[in-house]
Amino acid sequence: MKKILFPTDFSEAATNAFVHALEFAKIVKAELILLHTFEIPVYDSQFFPENYASIYSSIELAKFEMFKDEIPKLRAIAAERKLEDIVIKHRLMDGDLIYNLKNAVEEDHIDFVIMGTTGVSDWTKFFTGSNTNSVISGVNVPVLCIPVDAEYKKIRTIGFTTRYREKDKDVLRKILKIAKKTEAKVKSLYVRTSNSDVSDVVMKEWEKEFAGENVEFLVLPSDEVKETILDFILYKDVDILTTITHKRSFFESIFETSFSKKITKEVSIPVLIMHEN
């Protein structure tokens, strides 16, 4: 059985993402592992020589009690969606979120990470801040990012941005496997700029190789790559946008744009970050 790691701070963004995580777990037949991390303040023991240990114990106990109180709420959400059969396990860890997340991915042999973001909190920094390089390179599994205002809906169309590189084919095959489980169509987009080095022959070879799959290849000529992809998401009714880690700079810019108030909520969709092999 596959495993999904779901880091949560029990915020509105995380609770919204939990619904997506449940539904995605159903699609890929996975169990959920909930991860909640907290950092214990650093105290100087010379000022608290007698109750130094008890301070830490009380903080840990308080976090444990909060964690214990929140779990039934999440299980109630699962029951409401008739997904109570999905196995849900728990991890409560002290320390840095990203450090613990990396360890959990390795120790639990995680297949996917699903996280919620508000677009302004520390969760956003996980994807677009100074920790981006260390996290995306350190966590070598697909990461599904869920904006707080992205309501769950059945996945009918999966968008995939490509540059027609040979290694992109492996990612496309993985996406097609997910698409089959939810009976979704994959729409592959290549934005052909004025300095494009991809030949028509290569594009035709891709179409021939994937002729038996439920995928449509779109080639749009434009030097406005970001705007073209945003139009693609909106006008092609894309439910999830899939991108590859070599497009991280694009992902950062689209995150700041489409997941903010500058763009209509219709464009606020989950983004699945895949890794190159």
C-alpha positions in Angstrom: 0.0 0.0 0.0 1.2 3.5 -0.9 1.8 6.1 1.9 1.0 9.8 1.9 2.6 12.1 4.4 0.3 14.9 5.5 2.0 17.6 7.6 -0.5 19.6 9.5 -0.7 22.5 11.9 -4.5 22.1 12.2 -5.0 25.4 10.5 -7.8 26.2 8.1 -5.4 25.6 5.2 -4.3 22.3 6.6 -7.9 21.2 7.2 -8.9 22.1 3.7 -5.9 20.1 2.3 -6.8 17.1 4.5 -10.0 16.7 2.3 -7.8 16.6 -0.8 -5.4 14.2 1.0 -8.3 11.8 1.8 -9.6 11.8 -1.7 -6.2 11.4 -3.2 -5.5 8.5 -0.8 -8.7 6.8 -2.1 -7.5 7.3 -5.7 -4.0 5.8 -5.3 -5.0 3.3 -2.6 -2.8 4.8 0.1 -2.7 5.3 3.9 -2.3 8.7 5.4 0.4 9.5 7.9 -0.4 12.7 9.8 2.7 14.7 10.9 2.5 17.5 13.4 5.8 19.2 14.5 6.5 21.7 17.2 9.5 23.5 18.5 10.3 23.6 22.2 11.7 27.0 23.3 15.3 27.1 24.4 15.7 27.8 28.1 18.9 28.5 30.0 19.1 25.7 32.6 21.1 27.9 35.0 18.0 30.1 35.5 15.7 27.0 35.9 17.9 24.5 37.8 15.1 22.7 39.6 12.2 22.7 37.1 14.2 22.7 33.9 13.0 19.2 32.9 9.4 19.8 34.0 9.2 22.9 31.7 10.0 20.7 28.7 7.6 17.9 29.9 4.7 20.4 30.3 5.2 21.8 26.8 5.4 18.3 25.3 2.3 17.2 27.2 0.3 20.3 26.1 1.2 19.6 22.5 0.3 16.0 22.9 -3.1 16.9 24.4 -3.8 19.4 21.5 -2.8 16.8 19.0 -5.0 14.2 20.6 -8.0 16.6 20.6 -7.6 17.5 16.9 -7.4 13.9 15.6 -11.1 13.1 16.2 -12.0 16.2 14.2 -10.1 14.9 11.2 -11.6 11.4 11.5 -15.0 13.1 11.6 -14.2 14.7 8.2 -13.3 11.3 6.9 -16.5 9.8 8.1 -18.6 12.7 6.6 -17.0 11.9 3.2 -17.5 8.1 3.7 -13.7 7.7 3.7 -13.4 6.3 7.2 -11.9 3.1 5.8 -8.7 4.9 4.9 -5.9 4.0 7.3 -4.7 7.1 9.2 -1.6 7.0 11.3 0.1 9.7 13.3 3.5 11.3 14.0 4.1 13.9 16.7 7.6 15.2 16.5 9.5 18.1 18.1 12.0 20.1 16.1 12.2 21.8 12.7 9.3 21.0 10.3 11.5 20.4 7.2 14.1 18.3 9.1 11.4 16.1 10.5 9.5 15.9 7.2 12.6 14.7 5.5 13.2 12.0 8.2 9.6 10.9 8.0 9.7 10.5 4.2 12.8 8.3 4.5 11.7 6.3 7.6 8.1 5.7 6.5 9.0 5.1 2.8 6.6 7.9 1.8 5.2 8.0 -1.8 3.6 11.4 -1.7 3.6 14.5 0.4 0.4 16.6 0.5 0.4 20.0 2.2 -1.9 23.0 2.5 -0.9 26.6 2.2 -2.5 30.0 2.8 -0.1 31.7 0.5 1.3 34.0 3.2 2.3 31.7 6.1 5.4 29.6 6.9 3.8 26.8 4.8 4.3 28.9 1.7 8.0 29.2 2.5 8.2 25.4 2.3 7.6 25.9 -1.5 8.7 29.4 -2.4 11.0 30.6 0.4 14.7 30.1 1.2 14.1 26.4 2.0 12.8 25.5 -1.4 16.0 24.0 -2.8 16.8 21.9 0.3 13.2 20.6 0.6 12.4 19.8 -3.0 15.8 18.2 -3.6 15.8 16.5 -0.2 12.3 15.1 -0.4 12.5 12.9 -3.6 8.8 12.2 -3.8 5.9 14.1 -5.5 4.6 17.0 -3.5 1.0 18.1 -3.8 0.4 21.7 -2.7 -3.2 22.7 -1.9 -4.2 26.4 -1.7 -6.6 27.2 1.2 -9.3 28.4 -1.2 -9.1 25.3 -3.5 -12.2 23.3 -2.8 -11.9 19.6 -3.6 -13.6 18.5 -6.8 -13.4 15.4 -8.9 -10.3 15.3 -11.0 -11.3 15.3 -14.6 -8.4 17.1 -16.2 -4.7 17.0 -15.2 -2.5 19.7 -16.8 1.1 18.8 -17.5 3.7 21.3 -18.6 6.6 19.9 -20.7 9.6 20.9 -22.7 9.6 17.7 -24.7 12.7 16.3 -23.0 13.2 12.6 -23.0 13.2 12.5 -19.2 9.7 14.2 -19.2 8.2 11.0 -20.6 8.7 9.1 -17.4 6.9 11.8 -15.4 4.1 11.8 -18.0 3.7 8.0 -17.6 3.3 8.4 -13.9 0.7 11.1 -14.3 -1.2 8.9 -16.8 -1.3 6.1 -14.2 -2.9 8.5 -11.7 -5.3 9.8 -14.4 -6.5 6.3 -15.2 -7.5 5.7 -11.6 -9.8 8.8 -11.6 -10.8 8.5 -15.3 -9.2 11.9 -16.0 -7.8 13.3 -19.2 -4.2 14.6 -19.3 -3.6 17.8 -21.3 0.1 18.3 -22.0 1.2 21.9 -22.7 4.3 23.2 -24.4 4.7 26.9 -24.7 6.7 27.4 -27.9 8.7 30.6 -27.5 10.5 32.4 -30.3 13.8 30.7 -29.3 12.3 27.2 -28.9 14.7 24.4 -29.8 12.1 21.6 -30.0 11.4 20.3 -33.5 8.1 19.3 -35.0 9.6 15.8 -35.5 10.1 15.4 -31.7 6.5 16.5 -31.1 5.2 14.1 -33.6 7.2 11.3 -32.1 5.6 12.0 -28.7 2.1 11.9 -30.2 2.9 8.6 -31.8 4.4 7.1 -28.6 1.5 8.0 -26.5 -1.2 7.5 -29.1 -3.0 4.8 -27.0 -3.2 7.0 -23.9 -5.8 9.5 -22.8 -3.6 12.5 -23.4 -3.9 15.6 -25.6 -0.8 17.5 -26.7 -1.2 21.2 -27.0 1.5 23.5 -28.4 0.9 27.2 -27.9 3.2 29.8 -29.5 4.0 32.7 -27.1 6.9 34.4 -25.4 4.6 35.1 -22.4 5.1 31.7 -20.8 3.6 32.3 -17.4 0.5 34.1 -18.7 0.0 31.4 -21.4 0.0 28.6 -18.7 -2.4 30.6 -16.5 -4.8 30.9 -19.5 -4.3 27.2 -20.2 -5.3 26.4 -16.6 -8.4 28.6 -16.7 -9.7 27.9 -20.2 -8.9 24.2 -20.4 -10.6 23.6 -17.0 -7.5 22.1 -15.4 -8.2 20.6 -12.0 -4.5 19.8 -11.1 -1.4 21.4 -12.6 1.6 19.1 -12.7 5.0 20.5 -13.1 8.6 19.1 -12.8 11.3 20.3 -10.4 13.3 21.8 -13.3 10.5 24.3 -13.6 10.7 25.4 -9.9 11.4 29.1 -10.8 8.2 29.1 -12.8 6.3 27.4 -10.0 7.5 30.1 -7.6 6.2 32.9 -9.9 2.9 31.1 -10.6 2.4 30.5 -6.9 2.8 34.1 -6.1 0.4 35.1 -8.9 -2.4 32.5 -9.2 -2.5 31.6 -5.5 -2.8 35.3 -4.5 -5.7 37.8 -4.7 -4.3 39.1 -8.0 -5.9 36.2 -9.9 -9.4 35.0 -9.7 -10.1 32.0 -7.5 -10.9 29.9 -10.5 -7.2 29.6 -11.1 -6.4 28.5 -7.6 -5.9 24.8 -8.0 -3.6 22.1 -6.5 -0.1 21.9 -8.0 1.6 18.5 -8.1 5.4 18.8 -8.2 7.1 15.8 -9.7 10.8 14.9 -9.7 13.1 14.1 -12.6 14.5 10.6 -12.5 
